Amino acid sequence: MTKFSIKNFKLVLASAAMMGVISSCDVTDLTPANLIPDQEAFGTAARIESAVLGVYESAQRGYYNGSVVNGRGYPFGAANVEQGDMRGEDMYNDQAFYEITYANGYNPQTANNNGMWISLYRMINRANIILENLDPAVASGVLTAEKGNAYKGEMLFMRALAHHELLVHFARPISDDPNDPGVPYRTFAINDVPKVPEGEAVPRGTVGEDYTQLLADLDAAATALGSGKGTVSRVSYGAVIALKTRVLLHKEDWAGVLAEYEKIKALYAVTPNPATPFRGGTSSDNIFSFLNSEASNGTVNGALPAMYGNPANGGRGLVKISPLIWRSDFWHAEDTRRSGLTERNAAGIYSAKYIDYVTRTDPNVILRFSEVVLNAAEANAQLGNLDAAVALLNTVRDRALPDTVPSFTAAGLGGQAGVLTAIYQERRIEFLAEGRRWADIHRLSGAGLMAGIPLKAQSRSVNNVDFYTTNRTILTSHDLPYSSDLFIWPIPLEEIQSNTTAPIAQNPGY
């Protein structure tokens, strides 16, 4: 555990025998006045509901750079999108704000990677505290078995989602070598001082072991939740299965991806209008989102509309669309995602997926059915089912193109390699400004299908919209070979230094 999860426990919990979670602030920051025994914290259904909602809030706005008050959307309120995009080449860093991530300049003490690690493990610990108290609450009659199972499914999903985010940033991909060092997979709560050494002793294990536990968590979550799609703002069976398709895609379990797709393909649908999933919060394409509100968001220094929004319309425009993808030959000029999901000013072109510049309430859409469809398309292509793969690909692509543009065919794409390339390119277009690019770079580099982080438009060099519409030379840099130690983030120095029981190994090169 990090200094912020362990040292603070030693200081705070010295005054209390047991600790419950009923506050929306992080468990490690509760003062003694907030600490009550678990039997009281989980003594009523209302308190348990509050604790569960607290986990959602810790995911939506957690720790950043020494603060949980101004969390900037770590880990899932906005930061996973911003960090995922800035590690790739399709969104562009326009100011110094994301320079460290964009230019691969992080180290064991830089704020962005540290904030991600710490906020994710805090979120995991909160979920584990609830998981350990659900069965007693059901046994005592505080919760019905049905409600207890629903909460169990939600918390297992949260635990799996957080650990997978850790793996794609801090560990080599499973597509390379399952025996590479993973991350500590924490399956029990640290809610009392005597448990601190036990928590510190959890090893990194291997990437393969982490994926095994991830899938076990998701299988258990699916069983606990039953069936159905639920609401977009709470974890549902559909969300669990959608996340499984993502995890299995990274694992290169192509048959597994298709089996999971079959389970939910009737529950959701790709929207005819690509903008619909980002207008109003709910649609047939939205599976699960973390909500932001006027009172609780990543603030002007982290919220998605602030960071991505056109300054001419009220955003800050720190991140804009890269002219490299805008000028690419695979993004059709008539694609409605170019016209309906972008805005421009004299300085460049911006994403228009997040447009509430005043109250910053745009949700962070974590799982969309479009992703599940493209996951299934890729799995089919890998298995040689090319016609099925292209049919799925076209359900996403064609709805953004006029009828005059012909659909893809497997023959027209040149066989398996061409079909896979088209799927990878479609993912870049469809999930632009959603933070998914880094996860694809990570897994495809591990599989030998990419050489690492491609060349990017040089940070803060694109200052005119002409870069998007002419053959004006784009300066490029910030590429990073997969072989570089910098390809994965370092474990925070405070994690290494404060772990006195069984220190975990730092990633090589740091």
C-alpha positions as CSV (number, residue, x, y, z in Angstrom):
1,M,0.0,0.0,0.0
2,T,1.2,3.5,-0.5
3,K,2.2,5.9,2.1
4,F,-1.2,7.5,1.8
5,S,-3.0,4.2,2.4
6,I,-0.7,2.7,5.0
7,K,1.0,5.5,7.0
8,N,-2.3,7.3,7.4
9,F,-3.9,4.2,8.6
10,K,-1.2,3.9,11.3
11,L,-1.8,7.5,12.4
12,V,-5.6,7.5,12.2
13,L,-6.5,4.0,13.2
14,A,-4.4,4.2,16.4
15,S,-7.4,5.9,17.9
16,A,-10.0,3.4,16.8
17,A,-10.3,-0.3,17.0
18,M,-12.3,-0.8,13.9
19,M,-13.2,1.5,11.0
20,G,-16.3,1.8,8.9
21,V,-17.1,3.7,5.8
22,I,-20.0,6.0,5.8
23,S,-18.4,9.2,4.6
24,S,-17.9,10.3,1.0
25,C,-14.3,11.2,1.7
26,D,-11.6,8.6,1.4
27,V,-11.2,6.1,4.3
28,T,-7.6,7.1,4.9
29,D,-8.5,10.7,5.5
30,L,-11.2,10.2,8.1
31,T,-10.5,11.9,11.3
32,P,-11.2,10.0,14.6
33,A,-14.5,11.7,14.9
34,N,-15.7,10.0,11.7
35,L,-14.5,6.5,12.7
36,I,-17.1,4.1,14.0
37,P,-17.1,0.3,14.4
38,D,-18.0,-1.8,11.4
39,Q,-21.0,-3.2,13.1
40,E,-22.4,0.3,13.3
41,A,-21.2,1.5,9.9
42,F,-22.9,-1.5,8.3
43,G,-25.7,-1.7,10.8
44,T,-28.5,-0.3,8.5
45,A,-29.4,-0.6,4.9
46,A,-29.1,3.2,4.4
47,R,-25.6,3.2,5.8
48,I,-24.5,0.4,3.5
49,E,-26.0,2.2,0.5
50,S,-24.0,5.3,1.5
51,A,-20.8,3.2,1.7
52,V,-21.4,1.7,-1.7
53,L,-22.0,5.2,-3.2
54,G,-18.8,6.3,-1.5
55,V,-16.9,3.8,-3.7
56,Y,-18.5,5.3,-6.8
57,E,-17.4,8.7,-5.6
58,S,-13.9,7.6,-4.8
59,A,-13.7,6.3,-8.4
60,Q,-15.2,9.5,-9.8
61,R,-13.0,12.0,-7.9
62,G,-10.2,10.5,-5.7
63,Y,-6.7,11.4,-4.8
64,Y,-4.4,13.8,-6.8
65,N,-1.1,15.3,-5.8
66,G,-1.6,15.2,-2.0
67,S,-5.3,16.1,-2.1
68,V,-8.6,14.3,-2.1
69,V,-10.5,17.6,-2.1
70,N,-9.4,18.7,-5.6
71,G,-9.2,15.3,-7.2
72,R,-9.1,16.3,-10.9
73,G,-11.1,13.3,-11.8
74,Y,-8.8,10.5,-10.6
75,P,-9.0,7.7,-11.3
76,F,-12.2,7.4,-13.4
77,G,-14.1,10.7,-13.3
78,A,-11.9,12.1,-16.1
79,A,-8.3,11.2,-15.5
80,N,-8.3,7.8,-17.2
81,V,-9.5,9.5,-20.4
82,E,-7.0,12.3,-20.2
83,Q,-4.0,10.1,-19.3
84,G,-5.1,7.4,-21.8
85,D,-5.2,9.9,-24.6
86,M,-2.1,11.8,-23.7
87,R,-0.1,8.5,-23.7
88,G,-1.1,8.0,-27.3
89,E,-0.8,10.0,-30.6
90,D,-4.4,10.8,-31.6
91,M,-5.1,13.6,-29.1
92,Y,-2.7,16.5,-28.9
93,N,-1.2,18.3,-25.9
94,D,-1.6,22.0,-26.5
95,Q,-0.1,23.4,-23.3
96,A,2.3,22.4,-20.5
97,F,-0.5,20.8,-18.4
98,Y,-0.1,17.3,-19.8
99,E,3.5,17.7,-20.9
100,I,4.9,15.0,-18.6
101,T,2.5,12.3,-19.9
102,Y,2.5,13.4,-23.5
103,A,6.3,13.6,-23.8
104,N,7.0,10.5,-21.6
105,G,8.7,12.5,-18.9
106,Y,7.3,10.8,-15.8
107,N,9.3,9.4,-12.9
108,P,8.5,7.7,-9.6
109,Q,7.6,11.1,-8.1
110,T,5.5,12.8,-10.8
111,A,1.9,13.6,-9.9
112,N,-0.1,12.0,-12.7
113,N,1.1,8.4,-12.4
114,N,1.3,8.6,-8.6
115,G,-2.2,10.0,-8.5
116,M,-3.5,7.1,-10.6
117,W,-1.8,4.4,-8.5
118,I,-2.9,5.9,-5.1
119,S,-6.5,6.7,-6.1
120,L,-7.0,3.2,-7.6
121,Y,-5.7,1.4,-4.5
122,R,-7.8,3.6,-2.3
123,M,-10.9,2.8,-4.4
124,I,-10.0,-1.0,-4.2
125,N,-9.7,-0.9,-0.4
126,R,-13.0,0.8,0.0
127,A,-14.6,-1.9,-2.2
128,N,-12.9,-4.6,-0.2
129,I,-14.2,-3.2,3.1
130,I,-17.7,-3.4,1.8
131,L,-17.3,-6.9,0.4
132,E,-16.1,-8.2,3.8
133,N,-19.2,-6.8,5.5
134,L,-22.0,-7.8,3.1
135,D,-22.4,-11.4,4.2
136,P,-22.7,-10.5,7.9
137,A,-25.2,-7.8,7.0
138,V,-27.3,-10.4,5.1
139,A,-27.0,-12.9,7.9
140,S,-28.2,-10.4,10.5
141,G,-31.1,-9.3,8.4
142,V,-29.9,-5.8,7.6
143,L,-29.9,-6.6,3.9
144,T,-31.9,-9.1,1.8
145,A,-29.9,-11.7,0.0
146,E,-30.9,-10.1,-3.3
147,K,-29.6,-6.7,-2.2
148,G,-26.4,-8.2,-0.7
149,N,-25.7,-9.9,-4.0
150,A,-26.3,-6.7,-6.0
151,Y,-23.8,-4.8,-3.8
152,K,-21.3,-7.7,-4.1
153,G,-21.5,-7.7,-7.9
154,E,-21.0,-3.9,-7.9
155,M,-17.9,-4.0,-5.7
156,L,-16.3,-7.0,-7.4
157,F,-16.7,-5.1,-10.7
158,M,-15.1,-2.0,-9.2
159,R,-12.2,-4.0,-7.9
160,A,-11.6,-5.7,-11.3
161,L,-12.0,-2.4,-13.2
162,A,-9.4,-0.7,-10.9
163,H,-6.9,-3.5,-11.1
164,H,-7.1,-3.7,-14.9
165,E,-6.4,0.1,-15.1
166,L,-3.4,-0.5,-13.0
167,L,-2.2,-3.3,-15.2
168,V,-2.4,-1.3,-18.4
169,H,-0.3,1.5,-16.9
170,F,2.1,-0.1,-14.6
171,A,2.7,-3.6,-16.0
172,R,3.8,-5.1,-19.3
173,P,0.8,-6.5,-21.3
174,I,-0.3,-10.0,-21.0
175,S,0.0,-10.3,-24.8
176,D,3.8,-10.2,-24.3
177,D,4.5,-12.6,-21.4
178,P,2.0,-13.7,-18.7
179,N,5.0,-14.2,-16.4
180,D,6.0,-10.6,-16.3
181,P,5.5,-8.8,-13.0
182,G,2.0,-7.6,-12.5
183,V,0.5,-5.4,-9.8
184,P,-0.4,-6.3,-6.2
185,Y,-4.0,-7.7,-6.4
186,R,-5.6,-6.8,-3.2
187,T,-8.6,-8.9,-2.2
188,F,-9.0,-8.1,1.4
189,A,-9.6,-4.9,3.4
190,I,-7.1,-2.9,5.3
191,N,-9.4,-1.5,8.0
192,D,-7.3,-1.9,11.2
193,V,-3.7,-1.3,12.1
194,P,-2.9,-5.0,12.6
195,K,-3.8,-5.6,9.0
196,V,-1.3,-3.1,7.6
197,P,1.7,-5.6,7.4
198,E,-0.6,-8.2,5.8
199,G,-1.6,-5.6,3.1
200,E,2.1,-4.6,2.6
201,A,3.0,-8.2,2.1
202,V,0.7,-8.7,-1.0
203,P,3.3,-9.3,-3.8
204,R,3.1,-8.1,-7.3
205,G,2.6,-11.6,-8.6
206,T,2.5,-12.0,-12.4
207,V,0.4,-10.4,-15.0
208,G,-1.1,-13.8,-15.7
209,E,-2.1,-14.3,-12.1
210,D,-3.6,-10.9,-12.0
211,Y,-5.8,-11.6,-15.1
212,T,-6.9,-14.9,-13.5
213,Q,-8.1,-13.0,-10.4
214,L,-9.6,-10.3,-12.6
215,L,-11.7,-12.8,-14.5
216,A,-12.6,-14.7,-11.2
217,D,-13.9,-11.4,-9.8
218,L,-15.9,-10.7,-12.9
219,D,-17.4,-14.2,-13.1
220,A,-18.4,-13.8,-9.4
221,A,-19.9,-10.4,-10.1
222,A,-21.9,-11.7,-13.0
223,T,-23.3,-14.5,-10.9
224,A,-24.2,-12.1,-8.1
225,L,-25.9,-9.6,-10.4
226,G,-28.0,-12.1,-12.3
227,S,-29.0,-10.7,-15.7
228,G,-30.1,-7.5,-17.4
229,K,-28.7,-4.1,-18.3
230,G,-29.7,-2.0,-15.3
231,T,-29.1,1.8,-15.2
232,V,-26.0,3.4,-16.8
233,S,-24.8,4.9,-13.6
234,R,-24.7,1.7,-11.5
235,V,-22.8,-1.5,-12.3
236,S,-25.1,-4.1,-13.9
237,Y,-24.7,-7.6,-15.4
238,G,-24.3,-6.0,-18.8
239,A,-21.4,-3.8,-17.5
240,V,-19.7,-6.9,-16.1
241,I,-19.9,-8.8,-19.3
242,A,-18.8,-5.8,-21.4
243,L,-15.7,-5.4,-19.2
244,K,-15.0,-9.1,-19.6
245,T,-14.9,-8.7,-23.4
246,R,-12.3,-5.9,-22.8
247,V,-10.2,-8.0,-20.4
248,L,-10.4,-11.1,-22.6
249,L,-9.4,-9.1,-25.7
250,H,-6.2,-8.0,-23.8
251,K,-5.7,-11.7,-22.9
252,E,-6.1,-12.7,-26.6
253,D,-8.9,-15.2,-25.6
254,W,-10.8,-14.7,-28.9
255,A,-13.3,-17.4,-28.3
256,G,-14.0,-16.0,-24.8
257,V,-14.6,-12.5,-26.2
258,L,-17.2,-13.9,-28.6
259,A,-18.9,-16.0,-25.9
260,E,-19.3,-12.9,-23.7
261,Y,-20.6,-10.8,-26.6
262,E,-23.3,-13.3,-27.3
263,K,-24.6,-12.9,-23.7
264,I,-25.4,-9.2,-24.1
265,K,-25.8,-8.5,-27.8
266,A,-29.5,-8.3,-27.4
267,L,-29.4,-5.9,-24.5
268,Y,-27.7,-3.0,-26.3
269,A,-27.4,-1.4,-29.8
270,V,-25.0,1.0,-31.5
271,T,-26.8,4.3,-31.9
272,P,-27.5,5.5,-35.4
273,N,-26.1,8.9,-34.5
274,P,-22.6,8.7,-33.1
275,A,-23.2,11.7,-30.9
276,T,-26.1,10.2,-29.0
277,P,-24.0,8.4,-26.3
278,F,-22.7,11.8,-25.3
279,R,-25.9,13.7,-25.2
280,G,-28.1,13.1,-22.2
281,G,-26.2,10.4,-20.4
282,T,-28.2,7.4,-21.5
283,S,-28.6,5.6,-24.8
284,S,-28.7,2.1,-26.2
285,D,-24.9,2.3,-26.6
286,N,-24.2,3.4,-23.0
287,I,-23.4,0.5,-20.7
288,F,-21.7,2.1,-17.8
289,S,-20.6,5.6,-16.9
290,F,-19.2,7.4,-13.9
291,L,-21.4,10.5,-13.4
292,N,-20.1,14.0,-12.8
293,S,-22.3,16.7,-11.2
294,E,-22.1,20.4,-10.7
295,A,-21.1,19.8,-7.1
296,S,-18.7,16.9,-7.8
297,N,-16.5,16.8,-10.9
298,G,-12.9,17.0,-11.9
299,T,-13.0,20.8,-11.6
300,V,-11.8,23.3,-14.2
301,N,-8.4,21.6,-13.8
302,G,-9.5,18.1,-14.7
303,A,-13.1,17.8,-15.9
304,L,-13.5,16.5,-19.5
305,P,-15.3,19.6,-21.0
306,A,-12.8,21.9,-19.5
307,M,-9.8,20.0,-20.7
308,Y,-11.1,19.0,-24.2
309,G,-13.5,21.8,-24.9
310,N,-13.1,24.5,-27.5
311,P,-11.9,27.7,-25.8
312,A,-14.2,29.7,-28.2
313,N,-17.2,28.0,-26.5
314,G,-16.1,28.0,-22.9
315,G,-13.6,25.1,-22.6
316,R,-9.9,25.5,-21.8
317,G,-8.7,23.5,-24.9
318,L,-5.7,21.9,-23.2
319,V,-6.2,18.8,-25.3
320,K,-7.3,18.9,-28.9
321,I,-7.5,16.5,-31.8
322,S,-4.1,15.7,-33.3
323,P,-3.7,16.8,-37.0
324,L,-2.1,13.5,-37.6
325,I,-5.3,11.5,-37.3
326,W,-7.4,14.3,-38.8
327,R,-5.3,14.2,-41.9
328,S,-5.0,10.4,-42.0
329,D,-6.2,8.6,-45.2
330,F,-8.4,6.2,-43.2
331,W,-10.7,8.8,-41.7
332,H,-13.2,9.4,-44.5
333,A,-13.9,13.1,-45.2
334,E,-17.6,12.6,-45.0
335,D,-17.6,10.8,-41.7
336,T,-20.2,12.5,-39.4
337,R,-17.9,12.0,-36.5
338,R,-15.7,14.7,-38.1
339,S,-18.6,17.2,-38.4
340,G,-20.9,16.3,-35.5
341,L,-18.4,15.5,-32.8
342,T,-15.8,18.2,-33.3
343,E,-15.5,22.0,-32.9
344,R,-12.9,24.3,-34.3
345,N,-11.4,27.7,-33.8
346,A,-8.4,29.5,-35.3
347,A,-6.0,27.4,-33.2
348,G,-7.2,23.9,-34.0
349,I,-9.9,21.3,-33.8
350,Y,-11.4,20.0,-30.5
351,S,-13.6,17.1,-29.5
352,A,-17.2,18.0,-28.9
353,K,-18.1,14.8,-27.0
354,Y,-18.1,16.8,-23.7
355,I,-19.9,20.2,-24.0
356,D,-21.1,21.2,-20.5
357,Y,-18.5,23.9,-20.1
358,V,-20.3,25.7,-17.2
359,T,-21.3,23.0,-14.8
360,R,-19.0,20.2,-16.1
361,T,-21.6,17.4,-15.7
362,D,-20.7,15.3,-18.7
363,P,-20.4,11.7,-17.6
364,N,-17.3,9.7,-18.2
365,V,-18.6,6.8,-20.4
366,I,-16.5,3.8,-19.3
367,L,-18.1,1.1,-21.4
368,R,-20.0,1.4,-24.6
369,F,-21.6,-1.2,-26.8
370,S,-19.6,0.1,-29.8
371,E,-16.5,-1.2,-28.0
372,V,-18.0,-4.6,-27.3
373,V,-19.0,-4.8,-31.0
374,L,-15.5,-3.9,-32.1
375,N,-14.0,-6.3,-29.6
376,A,-16.1,-9.1,-31.1
377,A,-15.1,-8.0,-34.6
378,E,-11.4,-8.2,-33.7
379,A,-11.9,-11.6,-32.1
380,N,-13.7,-12.9,-35.2
381,A,-11.0,-11.6,-37.4
382,Q,-8.3,-13.3,-35.3
383,L,-10.2,-16.6,-35.6
384,G,-10.5,-16.2,-39.4
385,N,-14.2,-15.4,-39.4
386,L,-13.7,-12.5,-41.7
387,D,-17.2,-11.9,-43.0
388,A,-18.6,-11.9,-39.4
389,A,-15.8,-9.5,-38.4
390,V,-16.5,-7.1,-41.2
391,A,-20.3,-7.2,-40.6
392,L,-19.7,-6.1,-37.0
393,L,-17.1,-3.5,-38.1
394,N,-19.7,-2.0,-40.5
395,T,-22.3,-1.6,-37.9
396,V,-20.1,1.0,-36.2
397,R,-18.5,2.5,-39.3
398,D,-21.5,2.7,-41.7
399,R,-23.8,4.7,-39.4
400,A,-21.3,7.6,-39.6
401,L,-21.0,7.6,-43.4
402,P,-23.5,8.5,-46.2
403,D,-25.0,5.8,-48.3
404,T,-22.8,6.8,-51.2
405,V,-19.8,5.4,-49.3
406,P,-19.7,1.6,-49.8
407,S,-19.4,-0.8,-46.8
408,F,-16.2,-2.7,-46.2
409,T,-15.9,-6.2,-47.5
410,A,-13.3,-8.8,-46.4
411,A,-12.1,-9.2,-50.0
412,G,-11.9,-5.4,-50.5
413,L,-9.8,-5.1,-47.3
414,G,-7.3,-7.7,-48.6
415,G,-8.0,-10.6,-46.2
416,Q,-7.3,-11.0,-42.5
417,A,-4.4,-8.5,-42.1
418,G,-6.5,-5.8,-43.9
419,V,-9.6,-6.5,-41.8
420,L,-7.6,-6.3,-38.6
421,T,-6.0,-3.0,-39.7
422,A,-9.4,-1.6,-40.5
423,I,-10.7,-2.6,-37.1
424,Y,-7.8,-1.0,-35.3
425,Q,-8.3,2.2,-37.3
426,E,-12.0,2.3,-36.6
427,R,-11.3,2.0,-32.9
428,R,-9.0,5.1,-33.2
429,I,-11.9,7.1,-34.8
430,E,-14.8,5.8,-32.7
431,F,-13.1,6.2,-29.3
432,L,-11.2,9.4,-30.1
433,A,-11.1,11.6,-26.9
434,E,-12.4,8.6,-24.8
435,G,-9.0,7.5,-23.5
436,R,-9.0,4.1,-25.1
437,R,-6.0,4.7,-27.4
438,W,-3.3,3.8,-24.7
439,A,-4.9,0.5,-23.9
440,D,-4.8,-0.5,-27.5
441,I,-1.1,0.7,-27.9
442,H,-0.3,-1.3,-24.8
443,R,-1.8,-4.6,-25.8
444,L,-0.9,-4.4,-29.5
445,S,2.7,-3.6,-28.7
446,G,2.9,-6.6,-26.5
447,A,1.6,-8.7,-29.3
448,G,4.2,-7.4,-31.7
449,L,1.5,-5.6,-33.8
450,M,2.8,-2.2,-32.9
451,A,6.4,-1.0,-32.2
452,G,5.4,1.1,-29.2
453,I,4.1,4.6,-29.0
454,P,4.0,6.1,-32.5
455,L,5.3,9.6,-33.4
456,K,3.1,12.4,-32.1
457,A,2.7,15.9,-33.2
458,Q,5.3,17.8,-31.3
459,S,3.8,19.2,-28.1
460,R,2.7,22.9,-28.3
461,S,3.8,23.3,-31.9
462,V,0.3,23.1,-33.6
463,N,-1.1,26.6,-33.1
464,N,-3.1,27.1,-36.3
465,V,-6.1,25.3,-37.8
466,D,-4.1,25.2,-41.1
467,F,-2.2,22.2,-39.7
468,Y,-5.5,20.3,-40.2
469,T,-6.5,21.4,-43.6
470,T,-3.3,21.8,-45.6
471,N,-0.1,20.0,-46.3
472,R,1.7,22.2,-43.8
473,T,4.5,20.2,-42.2
474,I,3.7,18.8,-38.8
475,L,6.7,18.5,-36.5
476,T,6.7,15.1,-34.8
477,S,8.5,13.6,-31.7
478,H,7.6,11.9,-28.4
479,D,7.5,8.4,-29.9
480,L,8.7,5.6,-27.6
481,P,9.8,2.0,-28.5
482,Y,8.1,-0.8,-26.8
483,S,11.5,-1.9,-25.5
484,S,12.0,1.3,-23.5
485,D,11.6,1.1,-19.7
486,L,9.4,4.2,-20.0
487,F,6.8,2.3,-21.9
488,I,5.2,1.5,-18.5
489,W,4.8,3.9,-15.6
490,P,7.0,3.6,-12.5
491,I,5.6,2.5,-9.2
492,P,5.4,5.6,-6.9
493,L,8.5,6.1,-4.8
494,E,6.3,6.5,-1.7
495,E,4.9,3.0,-2.3
496,I,8.4,1.6,-2.3
497,Q,9.7,3.6,0.6
498,S,6.7,3.2,3.0
499,N,6.3,-0.5,2.5
500,T,8.4,-1.8,5.5
501,T,7.0,-5.4,5.5
502,A,7.7,-6.7,2.1
503,P,8.8,-4.0,-0.4
504,I,7.7,-4.7,-4.0
505,A,10.1,-4.3,-6.9
506,Q,10.2,-1.1,-8.9
507,N,9.7,-1.4,-12.6
508,P,13.0,-1.6,-14.5
509,G,14.8,1.6,-15.4
510,Y,13.5,3.7,-12.6
